[in-house]
Amino acid sequence: MDLIVGNKKVTPKATRRIPGGIEAELVGEELTSLIDATFTGIEIACLGGDLDHHALDVTDIRMAGSATTVTLMTAREMALH
């Protein structure tokens, strides 16, 4: 499963499907482009899987060691931890 950030294809190191969205592990340029998109209003969408072409919103960013996990939820969904 890949992400489309604006007009750029981003391939996460790993993804995990969660209810209402996905969790993606991102590094380097992929992480930077996703964070930039979050703050500038650029559209983020999923490419592949059952969420193909669904718009996503960043709802959580967690950093642990060298791993950064981003939670992306479909419109109007909310992650409950």
Protein Blocks (a to p, Z undefined) as FASTA:
>chain_A
ZZdehjaccddfbdcddehiacdddehjllmmmmmmmmnopacddeedjkgoiacddfbd
cdehjbccdddddehiacdZZ
